[in-house]
């Protein structure tokens, strides 16, 4: 939608999951980061400039990438480890701080990995939008006309380039 929704929101994309998911794959998280960076990448491609409109998306991207590296063990450089101990208020059910239990050298590697994940995702978003520029323009023009598109309406303009696969890893039968 390009209809403003609340303070500071000039439109948004809402993605609903098709199934309840208790685990999220690394590929799903990377795809989510790619998607969240799409708006910023589109601004740069179409207008050769950027705005503050993607601020929340960038915040979410950074949080996901940092979680992948520090909480989920999804970094080849740092391995399957958790970095930082969360301190929580049990009775309130929320975290208040994170205690650093790693060196400054590791902190630099964490920052490097987060930056790499975000940078690669941004490059991927730009490549996708450049490749599909005609569809990007068609979606933008349709949104200017009708303000909101459903998934079905979006897919009439921009059919999925490949069939949807399940987000849940499955075993491949051995022969």
C-alpha positions in Angstrom: 0.0 0.0 0.0 1.0 3.6 -0.5 -1.7 4.8 1.8 -0.1 6.4 4.9 -0.6 4.3 8.0 0.1 6.1 11.3 2.8 8.5 12.2 5.7 8.7 9.8 4.6 5.8 7.6 4.2 6.6 3.9 3.0 3.2 2.9 4.1 -0.3 3.6 4.3 -4.0 2.6 2.6 -6.6 4.8 3.7 -10.2 4.3 1.5 -12.8 5.9 2.9 -16.3 6.6 1.0 -19.1 5.0 1.8 -21.6 7.8 2.7 -21.4 11.4 6.5 -21.5 11.7 8.4 -22.4 14.8 11.8 -22.3 13.2 13.1 -19.9 10.5 15.8 -20.9 8.1 18.9 -18.9 7.2 17.6 -18.5 3.6 14.3 -17.2 4.9 16.1 -14.6 7.1 18.3 -13.5 4.2 15.2 -13.2 1.9 13.5 -11.1 4.5 16.5 -8.8 4.7 16.6 -8.6 0.9 12.9 -7.7 0.9 13.2 -5.1 3.6 16.0 -3.3 1.7 13.9 -3.3 -1.5 12.3 0.1 -0.8 15.7 1.8 -0.1 17.2 0.1 -3.2 14.2 1.2 -5.4 14.6 4.8 -4.2 18.2 4.8 -5.3 17.5 3.2 -8.6 14.5 5.3 -9.6 15.3 8.7 -8.0 19.1 8.5 -7.7 18.6 9.6 -4.1 17.5 8.1 -0.8 15.1 9.3 1.9 14.3 8.7 5.6 11.4 6.5 4.5 13.3 3.2 4.9 14.5 4.0 8.5 12.3 1.4 10.1 13.3 -1.2 7.5 17.0 -0.5 8.1 16.5 -0.9 11.8 14.7 -4.2 11.3 17.4 -5.4 8.8 20.2 -4.6 11.3 18.4 -6.3 14.1 17.8 -9.5 12.0 21.4 -9.6 10.8 22.9 -9.0 14.3 20.6 -11.8 15.7 21.8 -14.1 12.9 25.4 -13.5 13.9 25.1 -13.2 17.7 22.1 -15.4 18.7 21.5 -17.9 15.9 25.0 -19.1 15.0 24.4 -18.2 11.3 27.9 -16.9 10.5 30.7 -18.8 8.9 33.2 -16.4 10.3 32.1 -16.6 13.9 30.6 -20.1 13.9 27.6 -21.6 15.8 28.0 -19.7 19.0 26.0 -17.2 21.0 27.7 -13.9 21.7 26.5 -11.8 24.6 24.4 -12.9 27.6 20.9 -11.4 27.8 19.8 -10.1 31.2 16.1 -10.4 31.7 13.6 -9.3 34.2 11.8 -12.6 34.6 8.8 -11.2 36.4 8.2 -8.6 33.6 9.0 -11.0 30.8 11.3 -8.7 28.9 15.0 -8.2 28.5 16.7 -5.0 29.8 20.2 -5.3 28.6 22.9 -7.5 27.1 26.1 -8.2 28.8 29.1 -8.5 26.5 31.1 -11.6 27.2 33.5 -11.3 24.3 36.6 -9.3 23.3 36.9 -6.1 21.3 38.4 -8.2 18.5 35.2 -10.4 18.4 33.0 -7.3 18.6 34.8 -6.0 15.4 34.2 -9.4 13.7 30.5 -9.3 14.7 30.2 -5.8 13.2 32.0 -6.9 10.1 29.7 -9.9 9.6 26.5 -7.8 10.2 27.8 -5.2 7.7 28.6 -8.0 5.2 25.1 -9.6 5.5 23.4 -6.2 5.1 25.7 -5.1 2.2 25.2 -8.4 0.3 21.4 -8.2 0.8 21.3 -4.6 -0.4 23.3 -5.6 -3.5 20.9 -8.5 -4.1 17.9 -6.2 -3.8 19.4 -3.7 -6.2 20.2 -6.5 -8.7 16.6 -7.9 -8.5 15.0 -4.5 -9.0 17.4 -3.6 -11.8 16.6 -6.9 -13.6 12.8 -6.5 -13.1 12.7 -2.7 -13.6 9.7 -2.9 -15.9 7.7 -4.7 -13.3 8.9 -2.3 -10.6 7.6 0.6 -12.7 4.3 -1.2 -13.5 3.7 -2.0 -9.8 4.5 1.6 -8.8 2.1 3.0 -11.5 -0.7 0.6 -10.4 -0.2 1.7 -6.8 -0.5 5.3 -7.8 -3.8 4.5 -9.5 -5.4 2.2 -6.8 -3.2 2.9 -3.7 -3.4 -0.7 -2.4 -2.7 -4.1 -4.1 -3.5 -7.6 -2.9 -1.1 -10.5 -3.5 -3.3 -11.7 -6.4 -3.2 -8.2 -8.0 0.5 -7.9 -7.5 1.2 -11.3 -9.0 -0.9 -10.3 -12.1 1.7 -7.6 -12.8 4.7 -9.5 -11.4 4.3 -13.3 -11.4 6.7 -15.1 -9.0 9.9 -16.0 -10.9 10.0 -19.4 -9.4 7.5 -21.7 -7.6 7.2 -21.3 -3.9 8.9 -23.8 -1.8 8.2 -24.6 1.8 10.2 -22.7 4.4 10.7 -25.8 6.5 13.8 -27.8 5.9 13.0 -31.4 4.9 15.2 -34.5 4.6 16.2 -35.5 1.1 15.7 -39.3 0.6 19.0 -41.1 0.2 19.3 -43.5 -2.7 
